[in-house]
Each structure stands twice: as C-alpha cells, then as structure tokens.
Amino acid sequence: MSSPLLTVKNLSVDFTQGERVTHAVNVSFQLYRGKTTALVGESGSGKSVTARVLMKLLSKRARVHDNTQIMYDGRDMADLSDREMRRLRGNRIAMIFQEPMSSLNPLHSIEKQINEVLFVHQGLSRKQARVRTLELLEMVEIQNAKKRLGAFPHELSGGQRQRVMIAMALANMPDLLIADEPTTALDVTVQAQVLQLLRQLQEKFRMAILLITHDLGIVRKHADRVAVMTQGKIIETGNTEELFLHPQHSYTKILLESEPGGQPVKVTRFCH
C-alpha cells in the first residue's frame, strides 16, 4: 500500500463545561488515496467529533491535546495558520454533513450556494462559475440540471439535496472527502444511488474517503477498511472483508451480531 494521505496519531479531545471535563476522543488511524475507510460505531462514540477535528470545526468548549499529531500529505496540520487552514478546508479537504437541509441556506438558490464555493476558492467570474456549477450538477447526476440552478433547497428531494452537497464538496476536487452519515435521511434506493455515485467519483479523482456511519450494511458494501469506535476509542481496525469474517474484539463481535439478518416474512394473501 502507498504512503498514507492522512495520518492521525494520539488524537485526544476533551470538552469542558464549567469545572467538568469530558474525555471525548482518543484515536489513531490512517487514510489512503483512492480508498474508503469507514469509521463505525454507535451514536455518541465520538465519530463526528473526530471528523470535525480534522476540519478544525470544533466548538470553543473543545480542547485538543498538545500531543495530538495530524499529518496531512506530509505536513503537520498544527503548523498551519488560520489562513492556510481555510485554504486547505474546502480545497483539499471537504466534508458532506449528515442533513443537507440544515447545511444548505434555505434563502439562496442552488446556483448561488455552489457559486460561492467557486468564488472563494477559485476566483471565477460569475459566468465561469455558472458553467462550472452546471458541470458539477451534471457530474452528480442531477436531472434537468440547468432548470435546477434557480431552485431553492425546499424544492428538491432529499436525494437531490444530498447530491447538491456532494457537488459543493467536490467543487475544488479535494484529495480527502469526509462523509458524515451522508445517507441517514434517505430511503434505501436513493441511499444506494448516492453511495454508488461517491464510489464512481472516488475512482475518477482518486480521493480518500472517510465514511462515518453506524450502518454495517453500508460498511460491508462500500468500505475498503474499517475502524470500529466505541467510547471515544478505536478498538479494532482492518480490511473490511477480514474484519467481518474474523472480528477480534468483543465489542466488534457484539456490533456485528446486532446487524439485522434473516429473510423477510411472507405476507399471507387474504381473500374477501
């Protein structure tokens, strides 16, 4: 395997409220170009906190320990200034959040929201941004993309809004995409379409993807590697197929045993 794009060592995060200190996260892991690593665990295990640290989007109540080391493409992110971090965030590292309706601005059109990403990071003119926005909407397979430019978030379906979020995240062709529960609010069919789209775009651009989820079915089908997380710690990592076949940690075994199984019950047809 090639050298990692991102290496996280001893990532430790505390949250303070008055004199109370909560130890939220203490993890180490690596991400590789062209590969999807799933960070999986129950709600409250620290998955989203971990992702937000990478983007430096934590609240002021959070404290990242000094011994934390996050190496991105050979450079320690602790050495980056706020300006350099803003340039990195959205350009080379992008994030898709869990609920697009709360991430998209309800008062602005889809075109305006994607354009803003292009204005800030690429300095495109309004005409150039419109062309690029249309390309992005077509790339994420939005039907009748040209007609959707002027649409507002509430006028789109859940699947379409998530595709818009993907388009915004990929506007600058990042090396790393963090997807935090990207299909939670979608039905099974649309969920599969969105995940397949991410896989296709990953293959096209050789992105590393950090997929944060509690859904083991998604992990089994779409991740190359898995990191199992509980109570703020990663307790087992490995190749997806190997981990599902031969889990080592007792928590991983319990997690896999909780996955729904069996066959659907046949419905008896009643005659009237």
N, C-alpha and C positions, 0 to 999 in steps of 0.2 A: 504494500500500500504506500502511496506517495506521502510526503510530509503533510501534516495537518494544516488546514487553513486557520483554524482557531484552536488554541489550547488553553483550557481553564484549569488552574491549579489552586487548591485551597480557597475556593470562593466562599467566603464567610460573611453573612449578613445578619445584623441584629436590628430589631425595631424597638424604639424607646417610647414609652408613654408615661410621663412623669418620672418616677424612680423605677418603674417596672421595665425590665429588659427582656425581650423575647428573642431567643436564638432561632432564626427562621431557616437559614440555609447554610450548609457546609458541603460543597461538592467539588469534584474534579472530573473533567471529560474533554474529549477532542472531537472536532468536526472536520470532515474532509470534502474537498471539491467533488461535485457530481454524486454525492452520497446523501441519503436521508437518515438522520439519527432521530429516533423517537425518544422523547423524554416522557415516560409514562408513570402514572401513579394516581391515587385517589385525590379528590378535591382537598386543598389545604396542605398538600405535601411539599409545596414550595416551587412548583414548576414555573408558574408565571413570574414569581419573584426572580428566579434565575434568569429568565428571558429579559426582564426589564433591567437587570444589572448590565447585561451585555449592551443594551441600548442607552444606558445611563438615564433611565426614566423613572427611577425610584423617588418616593416622597422624601421630604426633608427629615422625617422621623427615622429613616433607614440609615444605618452606618455599615459601610463595607470595611472589613478589617484590613489593616495595613499589609498583612502577609498574603493577601489575595494577589494572584498574578493572572492577567488575561492577555495572552499573546495573540495578536491578530496579524496574520501574514508576516510573522517575524518581528513585529513591533509591540512593545508593551503599551496597552491602552491607557495605563495610569500616567504615562508621559505625555499624553495628548492634551493640548489646551482645549478650552471650551469651543473655540472656533474650529479647530481641527476635528473635534468630535462631531460638531454639527455638519461638517463636510462629509465625514465618514457615514454618519447616520442618514439614511435615505439615498446615499450614493452607492456605497459598497455593502452596507448592511441595511436591510429593510425588514419590516415587520408587518404581518397581517394579524389584526386583532380578532377577538372572538366574535363580537357582534357588530357587523358593519353599520347597522342603523344608528348606533351610538358613536361610531367613529366618523361617519360622513356628516357633513354640515347640511341640515335639512333646508337651509335657506339659499344654498348655492347649487347651480346646475352641475351635472356630472362633468361637463367640459371645463367649467371654471375650476373645479377641485383638482382635476388632473393637470390642468394648465399650470396651476400654482406650483406644483412639484417641478415642472419643467422650467418655469421662470426662475425659481430659486436656485436650482442645481445646475441648469444648463444654459441659462441666459438666453433662451429662444425668444424670437419675436412672437407676437400674437398669431400671425399667420403660420409660422413654423410650428408653434405649439398646437394649433388646431390640427394640422396634418399629422403630427406625431400622436396626438390624443386619439385620432381616428384609427391610426395604425395599432395602437395599444388595445383599443376596444375590439378591433377585429382579431388581434392576436389571442385575446382571451375568449373569443368566440361569442361575443355579444351580437345577437341577431339584430339586423337593421341598425347597425352601429351609428350611421350618420344621423338617423332620426333620434337616437338616444342622447346625442350630445347636449341637447337642451333640456333633457329630463331631470327631474329632481329625485332624490333618493326614494321618497314615498311612492313614486310612480313606477318603481322597479320591483321585481320579485326578490325574494331573499337570495336566490341563486345568482340573479343578475347583480345585486348589490355586492355580493362576495366577489364576483368576477371584476367588478369595478375596483374593489380594494386590491385585488391581485394586480390589476393594470397599474394602479398607483404605485404599488410596491416595486413593480418591475420596470417602472418608467426609466430608471437610470441604469438598468442591467446590473443589479448588485451581485456580489460574489457569494453573499450569505443571505438567506431568507429565513426569518423566524416566523413560523406559523403557529399561533397560539389558539388551539381549539378552533381551527378555521371552518369546520363544518358542523359545529354543535347545533346551530339553529336551523339546519337544512334537513329536508326529508332524505330518505335513503338513496333515492335515484339521483337527486341533484348532488348529494354528498359524493357519490361515486364519480360523477362527471367532473366536479371541481377538483377532486384528488387526482384524477387521471390527467386533467389539464396541468396541474402542478408538476406531475411526473414528466409530461411531454416538454414543458418549458425548462425543467431542470436538465433534461437530456440535451436540449438545444443550446443552453447557455452554461452548462457545467456548474450550476450553483450548488453550494452546500445548503441543505435544508435542515433546520432544527424543528421537528414536528412535535408540538406539545399536545398531548391528548390523554384521555383516560379510557379511550375506546380501543380495546385489544384487537378487534376485528380490523380496524384501520391500520394498526401497527403491523399485524401479520401480513397484510397485503401491500403496504406502501413503504415500509421502513427497511433499510439495509442493516442498521444496527439499532439496538435498544439499550436505554439506560433506565433502570427501574428505580423510582424515587419514593421514599416514604419518610415522614417526619423530618423533612429538610435534608435528607442524605440520599445519595445514590448507593444502593446496596448491591446492585449487580448490573454488569454491562456485558454485551456480547453480540455476536451475529444473530440476526432475528430468528432464522430457522433453528439454529442450535439452542438458543435460549428457550424457544417454545417447546422444543423436544426434550431438552435436558436442563430444566431450571435447577439452580444450585441453592439459592437462598430460600428459607422457609416462607418469607413474605411473597416472593415471586411465585412460588407454588400455590399459595393461597389465592393470589391475584388471578392466576391462570385458571384455577379451579372455579372461580366465580364467573368466568365467561359463560354466557348463555350457550346451551347446546341442545342436542336432540332434534327431533323433527316436528314440524307444525302438526297440530291436531286436525284430523279430517273433520270437516263440517258435515253433519248429517243433513240430508235434504228432506225437508218436511213437505208432505203433500196436504193440500187443503181440499 
